[in-house]
């Protein structure tokens, strides 16, 4: 999958901060586990953007939102937890 607009993605660190607000996952390792369990979707990061995170992939916001909706959280709660500028 190729994503050209990276405003639809989060770094693993950002995803961990979002999930921490819901007391689901507290570390990047927890996010990686969610990706391995296919509960979240990750894509490869372009080589030139790898300096912003220690991990070579990004989490799709849509998969994070779907995961949180399945857990019973409302769109308003999810939007409040997302980093500034990220939208559902």
C-alpha positions as CSV (number, residue, x, y, z in Angstrom):
1,X,0.0,0.0,0.0
2,X,1.3,3.4,-0.9
3,X,0.1,6.4,1.0
4,X,1.2,9.8,-0.3
5,X,-0.6,11.9,2.3
6,X,1.0,11.1,5.6
7,X,-1.5,13.2,7.5
8,X,-3.5,9.9,7.7
9,X,-0.8,8.2,9.7
10,X,0.9,8.4,13.1
11,X,4.3,7.3,14.3
12,X,4.3,4.4,16.7
13,X,5.2,6.8,19.5
14,X,2.1,8.9,18.7
15,X,-0.1,5.8,18.5
16,X,1.2,4.7,21.9
17,X,0.3,8.2,23.4
18,X,-3.3,7.9,21.9
19,X,-3.8,4.4,23.3
20,X,-2.3,5.4,26.6
21,X,-5.1,8.0,27.0
22,X,-7.6,5.0,26.9
23,X,-5.4,2.9,29.2
24,X,-5.0,0.2,26.5
25,X,-1.3,0.3,25.7
26,X,1.4,2.3,27.4
27,X,4.5,1.7,25.2
28,X,5.6,1.4,21.7
29,X,6.2,-2.3,22.2
30,X,2.5,-2.6,23.0
31,X,1.6,-0.9,19.7
32,X,4.0,-3.2,17.9
33,X,2.1,-6.1,19.5
34,X,-1.2,-4.7,18.3
35,X,0.3,-4.5,14.8
36,X,1.5,-8.1,14.9
37,X,-1.9,-9.2,16.1
38,X,-3.3,-7.4,13.1
39,X,-5.5,-5.1,15.3
40,X,-3.7,-2.1,13.9
41,X,-2.4,-1.6,10.3
42,X,1.1,-0.3,9.7
43,X,2.7,0.8,6.4
44,X,6.4,1.3,5.6
45,X,7.8,4.7,6.0
46,X,9.6,6.4,3.2
47,X,13.4,6.3,3.8
48,X,13.8,10.1,4.0
49,X,11.2,10.3,6.8
50,X,12.7,7.7,9.1
51,X,14.6,10.2,11.2
52,X,11.4,11.3,13.0
53,X,10.9,7.9,14.7
54,X,13.1,5.0,15.6
55,X,10.7,2.6,13.7
56,X,10.5,2.3,9.9
57,X,6.7,2.2,9.7
58,X,3.6,4.2,10.5
59,X,0.2,3.4,11.9
60,X,-2.8,4.2,9.8
61,X,-5.2,6.5,11.7
62,X,-8.2,4.8,10.2
63,X,-7.1,1.4,11.7
64,X,-6.6,3.1,15.1
65,X,-10.0,4.7,14.9
66,X,-11.7,1.5,13.9
67,X,-9.9,-0.3,16.8
68,X,-11.1,2.2,19.3
69,X,-14.6,2.3,17.9
70,X,-14.7,-1.5,18.3
71,X,-13.7,-1.0,21.9
72,X,-16.8,1.2,22.4
73,X,-15.3,4.7,22.4
74,X,-17.1,7.6,20.7
75,X,-15.8,9.7,17.9
76,X,-15.5,12.7,20.2
77,X,-13.4,10.8,22.7
78,X,-11.2,9.5,19.9
79,X,-10.8,12.9,18.3
80,X,-9.8,14.4,21.6
81,X,-7.1,11.8,22.0
82,X,-5.6,12.2,18.6
83,X,-2.6,14.6,18.1
84,X,-3.4,18.2,17.1
85,X,-4.2,18.3,13.4
86,X,-5.1,14.7,13.0
87,X,-8.7,14.0,12.1
88,X,-11.0,11.0,11.9
